Amino acid sequence: MVLITNLVILLVALLHLYFLVLEMFLWDKPKGMKVFGLTPEKAAVTKVLAANQGLYNGFLSAGLLWGLYQGKAGFDVKVFFLLCVLIAGLYGAMTVGKKILYVQALPAAVALVLLCLAVI
């Protein structure tokens, strides 16, 4: 159970590293514009905001990786950062689009439930 939990948490961390790359480096490139449905004009205007958002996603990923690195001692760290991801995903789903619910919030919720079950 612990291995599966850690793999799901790792998946969430890797997803947020991917979001970092998309938002910080590929935002105004064909891949980034396709993923986010942007025109070149919109991508150019919002590039700095997206890079900032990407940096925050990197911090979420770093926190989850830090928690994994700590093993059992990182339980609180993992819970904190998974909750941050979950809340950000729920907010994004309400304000940007429902896709974020499945791409960001759901994996974090699954990881959080597994983490709590692994401790019982």
DSSP file (Angstrom, degrees, kcal/mol; ACC not computed):
  #  RESIDUE AA STRUCTURE BP1 BP2  ACC     N-H-->O    O-->H-N    N-H-->O    O-->H-N    TCO  KAPPA ALPHA  PHI   PSI    X-CA   Y-CA   Z-CA
    1    1 A M     >        0   0    0      0, 0.0     4,-2.5     0, 0.0     5,-0.2   0.000 360.0 360.0 360.0 -40.0    0.0    0.0    0.0
    2    2 A V  H  >  +     0   0    0      2,-0.2     4,-2.7     1,-0.2     5,-0.2   0.908 360.0  50.6 -63.9 -41.5    2.8    2.4    0.9
    3    3 A L  H  > S+     0   0    0      2,-0.2     4,-2.2     1,-0.2    -1,-0.2   0.929 111.6  46.8 -63.0 -45.5    4.5    1.8   -2.5
    4    4 A I  H  > S+     0   0    0      2,-0.2     4,-2.2     1,-0.2    -1,-0.2   0.922 112.7  50.6 -62.3 -43.8    1.3    2.4   -4.5
    5    5 A T  H  X S+     0   0    0     -4,-2.5     4,-2.5     1,-0.2    -2,-0.2   0.936 111.2  47.6 -58.9 -48.4    0.7    5.6   -2.4
    6    6 A N  H  X S+     0   0    0     -4,-2.7     4,-2.5     1,-0.2    -1,-0.2   0.858 110.1  53.0 -64.4 -34.9    4.2    6.9   -3.0
    7    7 A L  H  X S+     0   0    0     -4,-2.2     4,-2.2     2,-0.2    -1,-0.2   0.891 109.9  47.8 -67.1 -38.6    3.9    6.1   -6.8
    8    8 A V  H  X S+     0   0    0     -4,-2.2     4,-2.1     2,-0.2    -2,-0.2   0.907 112.5  48.8 -68.2 -40.9    0.6    8.1   -7.0
    9    9 A I  H  X S+     0   0    0     -4,-2.5     4,-2.4     2,-0.2    -2,-0.2   0.911 110.6  51.4 -63.0 -41.2    2.2   11.0   -5.0
   10   10 A L  H  X S+     0   0    0     -4,-2.5     4,-2.8     1,-0.2    -2,-0.2   0.897 107.3  53.4 -61.2 -40.5    5.2   10.8   -7.4
   11   11 A L  H  X S+     0   0    0     -4,-2.2     4,-2.5     2,-0.2    -2,-0.2   0.920 108.7  48.9 -60.0 -44.1    2.8   11.0  -10.4
   12   12 A V  H  X S+     0   0    0     -4,-2.1     4,-1.9     2,-0.2    -2,-0.2   0.918 112.1  49.1 -61.9 -42.9    1.2   14.2   -8.9
   13   13 A A  H  X S+     0   0    0     -4,-2.4     4,-1.6     1,-0.2    -2,-0.2   0.917 112.0  48.0 -62.5 -43.4    4.7   15.7   -8.4
   14   14 A L  H  X S+     0   0    0     -4,-2.8     4,-2.3     1,-0.2    -2,-0.2   0.870 107.6  55.7 -67.7 -36.5    5.7   14.8  -12.0
   15   15 A L  H  X S+     0   0    0     -4,-2.5     4,-2.4     1,-0.2    -1,-0.2   0.912 108.1  48.9 -58.8 -41.6    2.5   16.2  -13.4
   16   16 A H  H  X S+     0   0    0     -4,-1.9     4,-2.1     2,-0.2    -1,-0.2   0.807 107.9  53.3 -73.4 -27.9    3.3   19.5  -11.7
   17   17 A L  H  X S+     0   0    0     -4,-1.6     4,-2.2     2,-0.2    -1,-0.2   0.899 109.5  49.9 -66.3 -39.5    6.8   19.5  -13.1
   18   18 A Y  H  X S+     0   0    0     -4,-2.3     4,-2.7     2,-0.2    -2,-0.2   0.913 109.1  51.0 -63.3 -43.1    5.2   19.0  -16.5
   19   19 A F  H  X S+     0   0    0     -4,-2.4     4,-2.9     1,-0.2     5,-0.3   0.905 107.5  54.6 -60.5 -40.4    2.9   22.0  -15.8
   20   20 A L  H  X S+     0   0    0     -4,-2.1     4,-3.0     2,-0.2     5,-0.4   0.943 110.2  45.6 -56.6 -49.0    5.9   24.0  -14.9
   21   21 A V  H  X>S+     0   0    0     -4,-2.2     4,-2.1     1,-0.2     5,-1.5   0.927 114.3  48.3 -62.5 -45.9    7.5   23.2  -18.2
   22   22 A L  H  <5S+     0   0    0     -4,-2.7     4,-0.5     3,-0.2    -1,-0.2   0.929 119.7  37.2 -59.5 -45.6    4.3   24.0  -20.1
   23   23 A E  H  <5S+     0   0    0     -4,-2.9    -2,-0.2    -5,-0.2    -1,-0.2   0.831 124.8  36.2 -81.6 -32.5    3.7   27.3  -18.4
   24   24 A M  H  <5S+     0   0    0     -4,-3.0    -3,-0.2    -5,-0.3    -2,-0.2   0.838 134.6  13.6 -89.9 -33.2    7.3   28.6  -18.0
   25   25 A F  T  <5S+     0   0    0     -4,-2.1    -3,-0.2    -5,-0.4    -2,-0.1   0.678 130.1  37.2-119.3 -23.6    8.9   27.4  -21.2
   26   26 A L  S > <S+     0   0    0     -5,-1.5     3,-1.7    -4,-0.5     6,-0.9   0.358  78.0 108.1-114.6   4.9    6.3   26.3  -23.8
   27   27 A W  T 3  S+     0   0    0      1,-0.3     9,-0.1    -6,-0.3    11,-0.1   0.876  92.0  30.7 -52.4 -46.4    3.5   28.7  -23.1
   28   28 A D  T 3  S+     0   0    0      4,-0.1    -1,-0.3    -3,-0.1    -2,-0.1   0.195 105.1  93.8-102.0  16.0    4.0   30.6  -26.4
   29   29 A K  S <> S-     0   0    0     -3,-1.7     4,-2.8     1,-0.1     5,-0.3  -0.647  93.7-100.0-100.1 163.1    5.2   27.6  -28.4
   30   30 A P  H  > S+     0   0    0      0, 0.0     4,-2.2     0, 0.0     5,-0.2   0.875 121.5  50.7 -52.2 -42.2    2.9   25.4  -30.5
   31   31 A K  H  > S+     0   0    0      2,-0.2     4,-2.5     1,-0.2     5,-0.2   0.949 113.9  43.4 -62.2 -49.7    2.7   22.7  -27.8
   32   32 A G  H  > S+     0   0    0     -6,-0.9     4,-2.3     1,-0.2    -1,-0.2   0.906 113.8  50.3 -63.5 -42.8    1.8   25.1  -25.0
   33   33 A M  H  X>S+     0   0    0     -4,-2.8     5,-2.4    -7,-0.4     4,-0.8   0.875 112.1  48.8 -65.2 -35.9   -0.7   27.1  -27.2
   34   34 A K  H  <5S+     0   0    0     -4,-2.2     3,-0.5    -5,-0.3    -2,-0.2   0.938 111.3  48.6 -67.9 -46.2   -2.4   23.8  -28.2
   35   35 A V  H  <5S+     0   0    0     -4,-2.5    -2,-0.2     1,-0.2    -1,-0.2   0.901 122.6  33.3 -59.9 -42.2   -2.6   22.5  -24.6
   36   36 A F  H  <5S-     0   0    0     -4,-2.3    -1,-0.2    -5,-0.2    -2,-0.2   0.397 107.3-120.2 -99.0   2.3   -4.1   25.7  -23.3
   37   37 A G  T  <5 +     0   0    0     -4,-0.8     2,-0.3    -3,-0.5    -3,-0.2   0.914  57.0 159.7  62.9  44.8   -6.1   26.7  -26.5
   38   38 A L      < -     0   0    0     -5,-2.4    -1,-0.2    -6,-0.2    -2,-0.1  -0.704  39.6-136.6-103.2 149.8   -4.2   30.0  -26.9
   39   39 A T     >  -     0   0    0     -2,-0.3     4,-2.7     1,-0.1     5,-0.2  -0.629  35.9-108.5 -87.2 160.1   -3.7   32.2  -29.9
   40   40 A P  H  > S+     0   0    0      0, 0.0     4,-2.1     0, 0.0     5,-0.1   0.879 121.1  51.8 -56.9 -36.4   -0.2   33.6  -30.4
   41   41 A E  H  > S+     0   0    0      2,-0.2     4,-2.0     1,-0.2     5,-0.2   0.938 111.2  44.9 -65.9 -47.1   -1.5   37.0  -29.3
   42   42 A K  H  > S+     0   0    0      1,-0.2     4,-1.9     2,-0.2    -1,-0.2   0.892 112.6  52.6 -64.6 -39.9   -3.1   35.8  -26.1
   43   43 A A  H  X S+     0   0    0     -4,-2.7     4,-0.7     1,-0.2    -1,-0.2   0.907 109.2  49.5 -62.9 -41.4    0.0   33.7  -25.3
   44   44 A A  H  < S+     0   0    0     -4,-2.1     3,-0.5    -5,-0.2     4,-0.3   0.901 112.2  47.3 -64.4 -41.3    2.3   36.7  -25.8
   45   45 A V  H  < S+     0   0    0     -4,-2.0    -1,-0.2     1,-0.2     3,-0.2   0.827 120.5  37.2 -70.2 -32.1    0.1   38.9  -23.5
   46   46 A T  H  X S+     0   0    0     -4,-1.9     4,-2.5    -5,-0.2     5,-0.2   0.335  83.7 105.7-104.3   6.3   -0.1   36.3  -20.7
   47   47 A K  H  X S+     0   0    0     -4,-0.7     4,-2.2    -3,-0.5     5,-0.2   0.887  81.2  47.4 -57.3 -45.2    3.4   34.8  -20.9
   48   48 A V  H  > S+     0   0    0     -4,-0.3     4,-1.9    -3,-0.2    -1,-0.2   0.899 112.6  49.5 -66.5 -40.3    4.7   36.4  -17.7
   49   49 A L  H  > S+     0   0    0     -4,-0.2     4,-2.2     1,-0.2    -1,-0.2   0.907 111.2  49.9 -63.8 -41.0    1.6   35.4  -15.7
   50   50 A A  H  X S+     0   0    0     -4,-2.5     4,-2.7     1,-0.2    -2,-0.2   0.890 107.8  53.3 -65.6 -39.0    1.9   31.8  -17.0
   51   51 A A  H  X S+     0   0    0     -4,-2.2     4,-2.0    -5,-0.2    -1,-0.2   0.901 108.8  49.8 -63.2 -39.7    5.6   31.7  -16.0
   52   52 A N  H  X S+     0   0    0     -4,-1.9     4,-1.7     2,-0.2    -1,-0.2   0.920 111.2  48.6 -63.2 -43.8    4.7   32.8  -12.5
   53   53 A Q  H  X S+     0   0    0     -4,-2.2     4,-2.0     1,-0.2    -2,-0.2   0.889 109.2  53.9 -63.1 -39.8    2.0   30.1  -12.3
   54   54 A G  H  X S+     0   0    0     -4,-2.7     4,-1.9     1,-0.2    -1,-0.2   0.880 104.4  54.8 -62.2 -38.3    4.5   27.6  -13.6
   55   55 A L  H  X S+     0   0    0     -4,-2.0     4,-1.9     1,-0.2    -1,-0.2   0.913 106.5  50.9 -62.4 -42.3    6.9   28.5  -10.8
   56   56 A Y  H  X S+     0   0    0     -4,-1.7     4,-2.1     1,-0.2    -1,-0.2   0.895 107.8  52.9 -61.8 -39.8    4.2   27.8   -8.2
   57   57 A N  H  X S+     0   0    0     -4,-2.0     4,-2.2     1,-0.2    -1,-0.2   0.869 106.4  54.3 -63.1 -35.0    3.5   24.4   -9.8
   58   58 A G  H  X S+     0   0    0     -4,-1.9     4,-2.7     2,-0.2    -1,-0.2   0.888 106.0  51.6 -64.4 -38.8    7.2   23.8   -9.4
   59   59 A F  H  X S+     0   0    0     -4,-1.9     4,-2.4     2,-0.2    -2,-0.2   0.896 108.4  51.4 -65.0 -39.1    7.1   24.6   -5.7
   60   60 A L  H  X S+     0   0    0     -4,-2.1     4,-2.0     2,-0.2    -2,-0.2   0.930 112.0  47.0 -61.8 -44.6    4.2   22.1   -5.3
   61   61 A S  H  X S+     0   0    0     -4,-2.2     4,-2.6     1,-0.2     5,-0.2   0.923 111.0  51.1 -62.3 -45.1    6.2   19.4   -7.1
   62   62 A A  H  X S+     0   0    0     -4,-2.7     4,-2.4     1,-0.2    -1,-0.2   0.894 109.0  51.7 -61.3 -40.2    9.3   20.2   -5.0
   63   63 A G  H  X S+     0   0    0     -4,-2.4     4,-2.2     2,-0.2    -1,-0.2   0.904 110.9  47.1 -63.6 -41.8    7.2   19.9   -1.8
   64   64 A L  H  X S+     0   0    0     -4,-2.0     4,-2.3     2,-0.2    -2,-0.2   0.906 112.9  48.6 -67.1 -41.0    5.8   16.6   -2.8
   65   65 A L  H  X S+     0   0    0     -4,-2.6     4,-2.4     2,-0.2    -2,-0.2   0.883 110.3  52.3 -65.6 -37.3    9.3   15.3   -3.7
   66   66 A W  H  X S+     0   0    0     -4,-2.4     4,-1.6    -5,-0.2    -2,-0.2   0.920 109.5  49.3 -62.6 -44.6   10.6   16.5   -0.4
   67   67 A G  H  < S+     0   0    0     -4,-2.2     4,-0.5     1,-0.2     7,-0.3   0.903 111.5  48.9 -62.1 -41.7    7.9   14.7    1.5
   68   68 A L  H >< S+     0   0    0     -4,-2.3     3,-1.3     1,-0.2    -1,-0.2   0.908 107.6  55.4 -63.4 -41.3    8.6   11.5   -0.5
   69   69 A Y  H 3< S+     0   0    0     -4,-2.4    -1,-0.2     1,-0.3    -2,-0.2   0.842 103.9  55.1 -60.2 -34.5   12.3   11.9    0.3
   70   70 A Q  T >< S-     0   0    0     -4,-1.6     3,-1.2     1,-0.2    -1,-0.3   0.598  92.1-161.0 -77.0 -11.0   11.6   12.0    4.0
   71   71 A G  G X   -     0   0    0     -3,-1.3     3,-1.7    -4,-0.5    -1,-0.2  -0.421  67.9  -5.8  66.7-138.0    9.7    8.7    3.9
   72   72 A K  G >  S+     0   0    0      1,-0.3     3,-1.5     2,-0.2    -1,-0.3   0.844 134.0  61.4 -59.9 -34.2    7.4    8.2    6.9
   73   73 A A  G <  S+     0   0    0     -3,-1.2     3,-0.4     1,-0.3    -1,-0.3   0.676  95.7  63.6 -66.6 -16.2    8.7   11.4    8.5
   74   74 A G  G <>  +     0   0    0     -3,-1.7     4,-2.8    -7,-0.3    -1,-0.3   0.259  67.1 109.6 -92.4  12.2    7.3   13.3    5.5
   75   75 A F  H <> S+     0   0    0     -3,-1.5     4,-2.6     1,-0.2     5,-0.2   0.931  80.4  45.1 -53.4 -51.7    3.7   12.4    6.2
   76   76 A D  H  > S+     0   0    0     -3,-0.4     4,-2.6     1,-0.2    -1,-0.2   0.872 113.0  51.3 -62.7 -37.6    2.7   16.0    7.2
   77   77 A V  H  > S+     0   0    0     -4,-0.2     4,-2.5     2,-0.2     5,-0.2   0.929 111.3  47.5 -64.7 -45.6    4.7   17.5    4.3
   78   78 A K  H  X S+     0   0    0     -4,-2.8     4,-2.5     2,-0.2     5,-0.2   0.918 112.5  49.2 -63.1 -43.7    2.9   15.2    1.8
   79   79 A V  H  X S+     0   0    0     -4,-2.6     4,-2.5    -5,-0.2    -2,-0.2   0.944 111.8  49.5 -60.5 -47.6   -0.5   16.0    3.3
   80   80 A F  H  X S+     0   0    0     -4,-2.6     4,-2.1     1,-0.2    -2,-0.2   0.945 115.1  41.6 -57.9 -51.2    0.1   19.7    3.2
   81   81 A F  H  X S+     0   0    0     -4,-2.5     4,-2.3     1,-0.2    -1,-0.2   0.847 113.3  52.8 -71.6 -32.5    1.3   19.8   -0.4
   82   82 A L  H  X S+     0   0    0     -4,-2.5     4,-2.8    -5,-0.2    -1,-0.2   0.900 109.6  50.1 -65.9 -39.0   -1.4   17.4   -1.6
   83   83 A L  H  X S+     0   0    0     -4,-2.5     4,-2.8    -5,-0.2     5,-0.2   0.904 109.4  51.5 -63.6 -40.1   -4.0   19.6    0.1
   84   84 A C  H  X S+     0   0    0     -4,-2.1     4,-2.5     2,-0.2    -2,-0.2   0.930 112.3  45.9 -60.3 -45.4   -2.5   22.7   -1.7
   85   85 A V  H  X S+     0   0    0     -4,-2.3     4,-2.6     2,-0.2    -2,-0.2   0.924 113.3  49.8 -63.0 -44.7   -2.7   20.8   -5.1
   86   86 A L  H  X S+     0   0    0     -4,-2.8     4,-2.5     2,-0.2    -2,-0.2   0.931 112.7  45.7 -61.1 -47.3   -6.3   19.7   -4.3
   87   87 A I  H  X S+     0   0    0     -4,-2.8     4,-2.6     1,-0.2     5,-0.2   0.913 113.6  49.3 -64.1 -42.9   -7.4   23.2   -3.4
   88   88 A A  H  X S+     0   0    0     -4,-2.5     4,-2.6    -5,-0.2    -1,-0.2   0.895 112.1  49.7 -62.5 -39.1   -5.7   24.7   -6.4
   89   89 A G  H  X S+     0   0    0     -4,-2.6     4,-2.3     2,-0.2    -2,-0.2   0.896 111.2  47.8 -67.1 -40.8   -7.3   22.1   -8.6
   90   90 A L  H  X S+     0   0    0     -4,-2.5     4,-1.8     2,-0.2    -2,-0.2   0.915 113.8  47.4 -65.1 -43.0  -10.7   22.7   -7.2
   91   91 A Y  H  X S+     0   0    0     -4,-2.6     4,-2.2     1,-0.2     5,-0.3   0.920 112.5  49.8 -64.3 -43.2  -10.3   26.5   -7.6
   92   92 A G  H  X>S+     0   0    0     -4,-2.6     4,-3.0     1,-0.2     5,-1.8   0.886 108.7  52.6 -62.5 -39.0   -9.0   26.0  -11.2
   93   93 A A  H  <5S+     0   0    0     -4,-2.3    -1,-0.2     3,-0.2    -2,-0.2   0.867 113.2  44.5 -64.9 -35.5  -12.0   23.8  -12.0
   94   94 A M  H  <5S+     0   0    0     -4,-1.8    -2,-0.2    -5,-0.1    -1,-0.2   0.827 126.5  28.7 -76.6 -32.1  -14.4   26.4  -10.8
   95   95 A T  H  <5S+     0   0    0     -4,-2.2    -2,-0.2     2,-0.2    -3,-0.2   0.716 133.6  20.3-105.3 -23.6  -12.7   29.4  -12.5
   96   96 A V  T  <5S-     0   0    0     -4,-3.0     2,-0.3    -5,-0.3    -3,-0.2   0.802 117.8 -44.2-113.7 -54.8  -11.0   28.1  -15.6
   97   97 A G    > < -     0   0    0     -5,-1.8     3,-1.3     1,-0.1     4,-0.4  -0.921  39.9-110.1-179.5 152.6  -12.5   24.7  -16.7
   98   98 A K  T >> S+     0   0    0     -2,-0.3     3,-1.2     1,-0.3     4,-0.9   0.731 105.2  76.5 -65.1 -23.2  -13.7   21.4  -15.5
   99   99 A K  H >> S+     0   0    0      1,-0.3     4,-2.2     2,-0.2     3,-0.6   0.852  87.1  61.5 -56.4 -34.8  -10.7   19.6  -17.1
  100  100 A I  H <>>S+     0   0    0     -3,-1.3     4,-2.4     1,-0.2     5,-1.7   0.807  93.7  64.0 -63.5 -29.7   -8.5   20.8  -14.2
  101  101 A L  I <4>S+     0   0    0     -3,-1.2     5,-2.6    -4,-0.4    -1,-0.2   0.900 111.9  34.6 -58.9 -41.2  -10.7   18.9  -11.8
  102  102 A Y  I <<5S+     0   0    0     -4,-0.9    -2,-0.2    -3,-0.6    -1,-0.2   0.813 122.1  44.6 -85.3 -32.6   -9.6   15.6  -13.5
  103  103 A V  I  <5S+     0   0    0     -4,-2.2    -2,-0.2     3,-0.1    -3,-0.2   0.833 133.3   8.3 -83.1 -33.7   -6.0   16.5  -14.3
  104  104 A Q  I  X5S+     0   0    0     -4,-2.4     4,-1.4    -5,-0.2    -3,-0.2   0.801 128.1  42.5-115.3 -53.7   -5.0   18.2  -11.1
  105  105 A A  I  ><S+     0   0    0     -5,-1.7     4,-2.6   -16,-0.2     5,-0.2   0.922 111.1  52.2 -70.5 -44.5   -7.6   17.8   -8.3
  106  106 A L  H  ><S+     0   0    0     -5,-2.6     4,-2.7    -6,-0.2     5,-0.2   0.929 109.5  47.7 -62.4 -47.9   -8.6   14.2   -8.7
  107  107 A P  H  > S+     0   0    0      0, 0.0     4,-2.4     0, 0.0    -1,-0.2   0.902 114.0  48.9 -59.6 -37.9   -5.0   12.8   -8.7
  108  108 A A  H  X S+     0   0    0     -4,-1.4     4,-2.4     2,-0.2    -2,-0.2   0.906 111.3  49.4 -66.5 -40.8   -4.3   14.8   -5.6
  109  109 A A  H  X S+     0   0    0     -4,-2.6     4,-2.5     2,-0.2     5,-0.2   0.917 111.6  48.6 -64.6 -43.3   -7.5   13.6   -3.9
  110  110 A V  H  X S+     0   0    0     -4,-2.7     4,-2.7     1,-0.2     5,-0.2   0.933 112.7  48.3 -61.1 -45.9   -6.6   10.0   -4.7
  111  111 A A  H  X S+     0   0    0     -4,-2.4     4,-2.5    -5,-0.2    -2,-0.2   0.895 111.3  50.6 -62.0 -40.0   -3.1   10.4   -3.4
  112  112 A L  H  X S+     0   0    0     -4,-2.4     4,-2.2     2,-0.2    -2,-0.2   0.917 111.5  47.0 -65.2 -44.1   -4.4   12.0   -0.2
  113  113 A V  H  X S+     0   0    0     -4,-2.5     4,-2.5     2,-0.2    -2,-0.2   0.937 113.8  48.1 -63.3 -46.4   -6.9    9.2    0.4
  114  114 A L  H  X S+     0   0    0     -4,-2.7     4,-2.2     1,-0.2    -2,-0.2   0.895 110.1  52.9 -60.8 -39.8   -4.2    6.5   -0.2
  115  115 A L  H  X S+     0   0    0     -4,-2.5     4,-0.8    -5,-0.2    -1,-0.2   0.920 111.1  45.7 -62.4 -43.9   -1.8    8.4    2.1
  116  116 A C  H >X S+     0   0    0     -4,-2.2     4,-0.9     1,-0.2     3,-0.6   0.891 113.5  49.4 -67.3 -39.0   -4.4    8.4    4.9
  117  117 A L  H 3< S+     0   0    0     -4,-2.5     3,-0.3     1,-0.2    -1,-0.2   0.834 104.3  59.7 -67.8 -32.4   -5.3    4.8    4.3
  118  118 A A  H 3< S+     0   0    0     -4,-2.2    -1,-0.2     1,-0.2    -2,-0.2   0.741 104.0  51.5 -68.6 -22.2   -1.6    3.8    4.3
  119  119 A V  H <<        0   0    0     -4,-0.8    -1,-0.2    -3,-0.6    -2,-0.2   0.757 360.0 360.0 -85.6 -26.2   -1.2    5.1    7.9
  120  120 A I     <        0   0    0     -4,-0.9    -1,-0.2    -3,-0.3    -2,-0.2   0.495 360.0 360.0 -69.4 360.0   -4.1    3.2    9.3
